[in-house]
Amino acid sequence: MENTTDSVLIDAAKQYLQEVVTKKGSNLKLVAKKSGLTEWWVHAFREGKIKNPSAQKIELLLTSAGFTVSVLKELQADKDFS
């Protein structure tokens, strides 16, 4: 995944979805169900069709995947100040 943004949260979410689609037995439908997001939204986000995803949806996606969002936010803050 070459595309990176200025957002640690968005980059982490995209990396997670990339890992999901490459794992056997995992799919985006399960990710959508677990996170409470629509399947359409998860696919559109992964494909880069959603240019400015809401922080709330990104946090839902990452939290359902087991990420600690507060740690990622700290990384973002560090990145913003560097």
N, CA, C and O atoms as CSV, one atom per row, in Angstrom:
chain,resi,resn,atom,element,x,y,z
A,1,MET,N,N,0.845,-1.167,0.000
A,1,MET,CA,C,0.000,0.000,0.000
A,1,MET,C,C,0.893,1.232,0.000
A,1,MET,O,O,1.513,1.567,1.009
A,2,GLU,N,N,0.946,1.885,-1.122
A,2,GLU,CA,C,1.821,3.032,-1.296
A,2,GLU,C,C,1.209,4.327,-0.770
A,2,GLU,O,O,1.920,5.166,-0.217
A,3,ASN,N,N,-0.094,4.497,-0.936
A,3,ASN,CA,C,-0.754,5.745,-0.561
A,3,ASN,C,C,-0.740,5.972,0.931
A,3,ASN,O,O,-1.250,5.154,1.697
A,4,THR,N,N,-0.164,7.067,1.343
A,4,THR,CA,C,-0.245,7.444,2.750
A,4,THR,C,C,-0.848,8.831,2.831
A,4,THR,O,O,-0.730,9.634,1.905
A,5,THR,N,N,-1.489,9.094,3.943
A,5,THR,CA,C,-2.105,10.395,4.164
A,5,THR,C,C,-1.354,11.072,5.291
A,5,THR,O,O,-0.330,10.574,5.760
A,6,ASP,N,N,-1.860,12.187,5.711
A,6,ASP,CA,C,-1.272,12.860,6.864
A,6,ASP,C,C,-1.883,12.354,8.156
A,6,ASP,O,O,-1.581,12.876,9.229
A,7,SER,N,N,-2.734,11.350,8.069
A,7,SER,CA,C,-3.445,10.854,9.241
A,7,SER,C,C,-2.987,9.452,9.626
A,7,SER,O,O,-3.097,8.512,8.840
A,8,VAL,N,N,-2.479,9.327,10.830
A,8,VAL,CA,C,-2.068,8.023,11.348
A,8,VAL,C,C,-3.274,7.096,11.428
A,8,VAL,O,O,-3.164,5.909,11.120
A,9,LEU,N,N,-4.429,7.629,11.841
A,9,LEU,CA,C,-5.637,6.810,11.970
A,9,LEU,C,C,-6.082,6.254,10.623
A,9,LEU,O,O,-6.386,5.067,10.515
A,10,ILE,N,N,-6.122,7.092,9.603
A,10,ILE,CA,C,-6.548,6.635,8.280
A,10,ILE,C,C,-5.560,5.628,7.723
A,10,ILE,O,O,-5.964,4.608,7.165
A,11,ASP,N,N,-4.269,5.899,7.865
A,11,ASP,CA,C,-3.262,4.950,7.386
A,11,ASP,C,C,-3.390,3.601,8.091
A,11,ASP,O,O,-3.277,2.557,7.448
A,12,ALA,N,N,-3.624,3.610,9.397
A,12,ALA,CA,C,-3.779,2.360,10.152
A,12,ALA,C,C,-5.014,1.603,9.694
A,12,ALA,O,O,-4.978,0.380,9.560
A,13,ALA,N,N,-6.101,2.315,9.453
A,13,ALA,CA,C,-7.337,1.672,9.005
A,13,ALA,C,C,-7.154,1.047,7.627
A,13,ALA,O,O,-7.602,-0.076,7.394
A,14,LYS,N,N,-6.510,1.753,6.720
A,14,LYS,CA,C,-6.280,1.212,5.377
A,14,LYS,C,C,-5.347,0.002,5.422
A,14,LYS,O,O,-5.564,-0.977,4.709
A,15,GLN,N,N,-4.323,0.069,6.249
A,15,GLN,CA,C,-3.405,-1.061,6.397
A,15,GLN,C,C,-4.142,-2.273,6.950
A,15,GLN,O,O,-3.935,-3.395,6.488
A,16,TYR,N,N,-4.999,-2.049,7.938
A,16,TYR,CA,C,-5.791,-3.137,8.519
A,16,TYR,C,C,-6.669,-3.786,7.454
A,16,TYR,O,O,-6.706,-5.013,7.360
A,17,LEU,N,N,-7.373,-2.997,6.654
A,17,LEU,CA,C,-8.242,-3.557,5.618
A,17,LEU,C,C,-7.432,-4.324,4.577
A,17,LEU,O,O,-7.884,-5.354,4.075
A,18,GLN,N,N,-6.253,-3.836,4.253
A,18,GLN,CA,C,-5.391,-4.554,3.309
A,18,GLN,C,C,-5.009,-5.918,3.874
A,18,GLN,O,O,-4.996,-6.910,3.145
A,19,GLU,N,N,-4.698,-5.972,5.162
A,19,GLU,CA,C,-4.358,-7.245,5.797
A,19,GLU,C,C,-5.551,-8.189,5.817
A,19,GLU,O,O,-5.391,-9.396,5.638
A,20,VAL,N,N,-6.748,-7.648,6.033
A,20,VAL,CA,C,-7.962,-8.471,6.066
A,20,VAL,C,C,-8.187,-9.155,4.726
A,20,VAL,O,O,-8.480,-10.350,4.682
A,21,VAL,N,N,-8.053,-8.417,3.643
A,21,VAL,CA,C,-8.343,-9.007,2.339
A,21,VAL,C,C,-7.277,-9.996,1.890
A,21,VAL,O,O,-7.531,-10.811,1.003
A,22,THR,N,N,-6.097,-9.942,2.480
A,22,THR,CA,C,-5.065,-10.901,2.099
A,22,THR,C,C,-5.074,-12.152,2.975
A,22,THR,O,O,-4.436,-13.149,2.636
A,23,LYS,N,N,-5.796,-12.106,4.105
A,23,LYS,CA,C,-5.881,-13.276,4.986
A,23,LYS,C,C,-6.978,-14.214,4.513
A,23,LYS,O,O,-8.050,-13.782,4.090
A,24,LYS,N,N,-6.693,-15.493,4.594
A,24,LYS,CA,C,-7.708,-16.486,4.266
A,24,LYS,C,C,-8.753,-16.521,5.364
A,24,LYS,O,O,-8.418,-16.466,6.548
A,25,GLY,N,N,-10.006,-16.609,4.981
A,25,GLY,CA,C,-11.080,-16.700,5.954
A,25,GLY,C,C,-11.547,-15.359,6.491
A,25,GLY,O,O,-12.465,-15.305,7.309
A,26,SER,N,N,-10.935,-14.290,6.046
A,26,SER,CA,C,-11.355,-12.954,6.470
A,26,SER,C,C,-11.922,-12.227,5.263
A,26,SER,O,O,-11.471,-12.429,4.136
A,27,ASN,N,N,-12.905,-11.390,5.505
A,27,ASN,CA,C,-13.398,-10.567,4.409
A,27,ASN,C,C,-13.984,-9.270,4.934
A,27,ASN,O,O,-14.225,-9.111,6.130
A,28,LEU,N,N,-14.205,-8.359,4.020
A,28,LEU,CA,C,-14.673,-7.036,4.404
A,28,LEU,C,C,-16.105,-7.054,4.921
A,28,LEU,O,O,-16.501,-6.170,5.681
A,29,LYS,N,N,-16.883,-8.053,4.514
A,29,LYS,CA,C,-18.254,-8.174,5.011
A,29,LYS,C,C,-18.239,-8.392,6.524
A,29,LYS,O,O,-19.035,-7.798,7.251
A,30,LEU,N,N,-17.335,-9.241,6.988
A,30,LEU,CA,C,-17.205,-9.478,8.428
A,30,LEU,C,C,-16.719,-8.229,9.155
A,30,LEU,O,O,-17.168,-7.933,10.262
A,31,VAL,N,N,-15.808,-7.505,8.533
A,31,VAL,CA,C,-15.305,-6.259,9.119
A,31,VAL,C,C,-16.455,-5.269,9.282
A,31,VAL,O,O,-16.597,-4.635,10.328
A,32,ALA,N,N,-17.268,-5.142,8.241
A,32,ALA,CA,C,-18.402,-4.215,8.288
A,32,ALA,C,C,-19.367,-4.600,9.399
A,32,ALA,O,O,-19.817,-3.748,10.165
A,33,LYS,N,N,-19.679,-5.876,9.480
A,33,LYS,CA,C,-20.624,-6.344,10.497
A,33,LYS,C,C,-20.081,-6.092,11.904
A,33,LYS,O,O,-20.801,-5.614,12.781
A,34,LYS,N,N,-18.823,-6.413,12.106
A,34,LYS,CA,C,-18.207,-6.261,13.427
A,34,LYS,C,C,-18.113,-4.794,13.850
A,34,LYS,O,O,-18.270,-4.473,15.028
A,35,SER,N,N,-17.861,-3.918,12.899
A,35,SER,CA,C,-17.677,-2.499,13.215
A,35,SER,C,C,-18.983,-1.712,13.233
A,35,SER,O,O,-19.032,-0.591,13.740
A,36,GLY,N,N,-20.036,-2.300,12.681
A,36,GLY,CA,C,-21.310,-1.589,12.618
A,36,GLY,C,C,-21.403,-0.624,11.447
A,36,GLY,O,O,-22.316,0.198,11.380
A,37,LEU,N,N,-20.462,-0.727,10.534
A,37,LEU,CA,C,-20.463,0.110,9.339
A,37,LEU,C,C,-21.092,-0.670,8.191
A,37,LEU,O,O,-21.195,-1.896,8.249
A,38,THR,N,N,-21.509,0.035,7.158
A,38,THR,CA,C,-22.085,-0.672,6.014
A,38,THR,C,C,-20.967,-1.298,5.188
A,38,THR,O,O,-19.831,-0.824,5.172
A,39,GLU,N,N,-21.325,-2.363,4.515
A,39,GLU,CA,C,-20.362,-3.022,3.630
A,39,GLU,C,C,-19.897,-2.055,2.539
A,39,GLU,O,O,-18.720,-2.019,2.178
A,40,TRP,N,N,-20.855,-1.269,2.022
A,40,TRP,CA,C,-20.526,-0.298,0.982
A,40,TRP,C,C,-19.455,0.660,1.480
A,40,TRP,O,O,-18.479,0.918,0.777
A,41,TRP,N,N,-19.630,1.193,2.698
A,41,TRP,CA,C,-18.691,2.178,3.223
A,41,TRP,C,C,-17.298,1.574,3.361
A,41,TRP,O,O,-16.310,2.201,2.978
A,42,VAL,N,N,-17.210,0.366,3.901
A,42,VAL,CA,C,-15.913,-0.287,4.101
A,42,VAL,C,C,-15.213,-0.486,2.756
A,42,VAL,O,O,-14.022,-0.201,2.628
A,43,HIS,N,N,-15.950,-0.974,1.754
A,43,HIS,CA,C,-15.357,-1.174,0.423
A,43,HIS,C,C,-14.935,0.164,-0.191
A,43,HIS,O,O,-13.833,0.287,-0.726
A,44,ALA,N,N,-15.812,1.158,-0.112
A,44,ALA,CA,C,-15.507,2.466,-0.700
A,44,ALA,C,C,-14.296,3.107,-0.022
A,44,ALA,O,O,-13.455,3.703,-0.694
A,45,PHE,N,N,-14.203,2.990,1.294
A,45,PHE,CA,C,-13.054,3.541,2.019
A,45,PHE,C,C,-11.774,2.836,1.592
A,45,PHE,O,O,-10.766,3.486,1.316
A,46,ARG,N,N,-11.812,1.524,1.538
A,46,ARG,CA,C,-10.628,0.747,1.155
A,46,ARG,C,C,-10.147,1.118,-0.246
A,46,ARG,O,O,-8.945,1.173,-0.504
A,47,GLU,N,N,-11.099,1.373,-1.149
A,47,GLU,CA,C,-10.747,1.697,-2.532
A,47,GLU,C,C,-10.392,3.170,-2.725
A,47,GLU,O,O,-10.079,3.593,-3.838
A,48,GLY,N,N,-10.440,3.951,-1.646
A,48,GLY,CA,C,-10.071,5.356,-1.737
A,48,GLY,C,C,-11.154,6.260,-2.294
A,48,GLY,O,O,-10.879,7.399,-2.671
A,49,LYS,N,N,-12.389,5.762,-2.349
A,49,LYS,CA,C,-13.492,6.557,-2.892
A,49,LYS,C,C,-14.049,7.553,-1.879
A,49,LYS,O,O,-14.780,8.472,-2.250
A,50,ILE,N,N,-13.712,7.378,-0.616
A,50,ILE,CA,C,-14.148,8.318,0.416
A,50,ILE,C,C,-12.940,9.175,0.762
A,50,ILE,O,O,-12.011,8.724,1.432
A,51,LYS,N,N,-12.969,10.400,0.302
A,51,LYS,CA,C,-11.801,11.277,0.436
A,51,LYS,C,C,-11.614,11.819,1.848
A,51,LYS,O,O,-10.480,11.979,2.299
A,52,ASN,N,N,-12.691,12.101,2.545
A,52,ASN,CA,C,-12.609,12.658,3.897
A,52,ASN,C,C,-13.493,11.855,4.847
A,52,ASN,O,O,-14.567,12.318,5.233
A,53,PRO,N,N,-13.052,10.660,5.226
A,53,PRO,CA,C,-13.877,9.843,6.123
A,53,PRO,C,C,-13.989,10.488,7.498
A,53,PRO,O,O,-13.059,11.143,7.969
A,54,SER,N,N,-15.131,10.296,8.127
A,54,SER,CA,C,-15.311,10.891,9.455
A,54,SER,C,C,-14.431,10.169,10.471
A,54,SER,O,O,-14.180,8.968,10.365
A,55,ALA,N,N,-13.979,10.922,11.441
A,55,ALA,CA,C,-13.154,10.341,12.506
A,55,ALA,C,C,-13.930,9.267,13.254
A,55,ALA,O,O,-13.358,8.265,13.681
A,56,GLN,N,N,-15.232,9.479,13.411
A,56,GLN,CA,C,-16.070,8.516,14.129
A,56,GLN,C,C,-16.072,7.159,13.421
A,56,GLN,O,O,-15.961,6.121,14.073
A,57,LYS,N,N,-16.197,7.162,12.099
A,57,LYS,CA,C,-16.227,5.895,11.364
A,57,LYS,C,C,-14.859,5.216,11.383
A,57,LYS,O,O,-14.774,3.994,11.502
A,58,ILE,N,N,-13.806,5.991,11.268
A,58,ILE,CA,C,-12.457,5.420,11.330
A,58,ILE,C,C,-12.229,4.798,12.705
A,58,ILE,O,O,-11.665,3.709,12.811
A,59,GLU,N,N,-12.663,5.483,13.751
A,59,GLU,CA,C,-12.506,4.947,15.104
A,59,GLU,C,C,-13.322,3.673,15.298
A,59,GLU,O,O,-12.849,2.740,15.946
A,60,LEU,N,N,-14.542,3.612,14.748
A,60,LEU,CA,C,-15.345,2.385,14.826
A,60,LEU,C,C,-14.605,1.224,14.172
A,60,LEU,O,O,-14.532,0.127,14.725
A,61,LEU,N,N,-14.065,1.481,13.000
A,61,LEU,CA,C,-13.341,0.453,12.259
A,61,LEU,C,C,-12.127,-0.034,13.042
A,61,LEU,O,O,-11.921,-1.240,13.183
A,62,LEU,N,N,-11.332,0.885,13.545
A,62,LEU,CA,C,-10.112,0.518,14.264
A,62,LEU,C,C,-10.404,-0.138,15.608
A,62,LEU,O,O,-9.736,-1.102,15.983
A,63,THR,N,N,-11.389,0.371,16.332
A,63,THR,CA,C,-11.742,-0.206,17.629
A,63,THR,C,C,-12.232,-1.635,17.461
A,63,THR,O,O,-11.874,-2.512,18.248
A,64,SER,N,N,-13.048,-1.875,16.444
A,64,SER,CA,C,-13.552,-3.233,16.215
A,64,SER,C,C,-12.432,-4.190,15.823
A,64,SER,O,O,-12.555,-5.403,15.990
A,65,ALA,N,N,-11.337,-3.637,15.301
A,65,ALA,CA,C,-10.190,-4.455,14.908
A,65,ALA,C,C,-9.222,-4.681,16.062
A,65,ALA,O,O,-8.240,-5.410,15.923
A,66,GLY,N,N,-9.502,-4.052,17.208
A,66,GLY,CA,C,-8.648,-4.257,18.366
A,66,GLY,C,C,-7.555,-3.221,18.544
A,66,GLY,O,O,-6.705,-3.362,19.423
A,67,PHE,N,N,-7.565,-2.179,17.722
A,67,PHE,CA,C,-6.578,-1.114,17.870
A,67,PHE,C,C,-6.932,-0.252,19.075
A,67,PHE,O,O,-8.104,-0.103,19.421
A,68,THR,N,N,-5.931,0.302,19.698
A,68,THR,CA,C,-6.141,1.259,20.770
A,68,THR,C,C,-6.068,2.644,20.142
A,68,THR,O,O,-4.987,3.163,19.866
A,69,VAL,N,N,-7.230,3.223,19.926
A,69,VAL,CA,C,-7.317,4.484,19.196
A,69,VAL,C,C,-6.582,5.606,19.915
A,69,VAL,O,O,-6.003,6.475,19.263
A,70,SER,N,N,-6.594,5.606,21.235
A,70,SER,CA,C,-5.909,6.682,21.970
A,70,SER,C,C,-4.408,6.684,21.683
A,70,SER,O,O,-3.794,7.748,21.614
A,71,VAL,N,N,-3.819,5.512,21.516
A,71,VAL,CA,C,-2.390,5.430,21.189
A,71,VAL,C,C,-2.149,5.991,19.791
A,71,VAL,O,O,-1.188,6.728,19.569
A,72,LEU,N,N,-3.022,5.639,18.854
A,72,LEU,CA,C,-2.874,6.164,17.498
A,72,LEU,C,C,-3.042,7.683,17.473
A,72,LEU,O,O,-2.363,8.375,16.714
A,73,LYS,N,N,-3.950,8.198,18.306
A,73,LYS,CA,C,-4.130,9.650,18.381
A,73,LYS,C,C,-2.878,10.324,18.934
A,73,LYS,O,O,-2.522,11.420,18.502
A,74,GLU,N,N,-2.213,9.679,19.881
A,74,GLU,CA,C,-0.958,10.229,20.404
A,74,GLU,C,C,0.107,10.251,19.317
A,74,GLU,O,O,0.867,11.213,19.205
A,75,LEU,N,N,0.163,9.194,18.520
A,75,LEU,CA,C,1.114,9.159,17.405
A,75,LEU,C,C,0.812,10.280,16.417
A,75,LEU,O,O,1.723,10.919,15.889
A,76,GLN,N,N,-0.491,10.515,16.171
A,76,GLN,CA,C,-0.893,11.592,15.271
A,76,GLN,C,C,-0.444,12.939,15.820
A,76,GLN,O,O,0.070,13.777,15.079
A,77,ALA,N,N,-0.638,13.145,17.112
A,77,ALA,CA,C,-0.238,14.414,17.734
A,77,ALA,C,C,1.271,14.620,17.607
A,77,ALA,O,O,1.729,15.727,17.321
A,78,ASP,N,N,2.037,13.555,17.818
A,78,ASP,CA,C,3.493,13.645,17.671
A,78,ASP,C,C,3.862,13.993,16.236
A,78,ASP,O,O,4.763,14.796,15.997
A,79,LYS,N,N,3.164,13.387,15.283
A,79,LYS,CA,C,3.433,13.628,13.869
A,79,LYS,C,C,3.097,15.073,13.500
A,79,LYS,O,O,3.819,15.711,12.734
A,80,ASP,N,N,1.995,15.580,14.052
A,80,ASP,CA,C,1.568,16.950,13.757
A,80,ASP,C,C,2.561,17.992,14.264
A,80,ASP,O,O,2.695,19.062,13.669
A,81,PHE,N,N,3.256,17.688,15.358
A,81,PHE,CA,C,4.190,18.648,15.944
A,81,PHE,C,C,5.610,18.519,15.408
A,81,PHE,O,O,6.470,19.342,15.721
A,82,SER,N,N,5.859,17.501,14.609
A,82,SER,CA,C,7.228,17.341,14.094
A,82,SER,C,C,7.433,18.063,12.792
A,82,SER,O,O,8.529,18.026,12.232
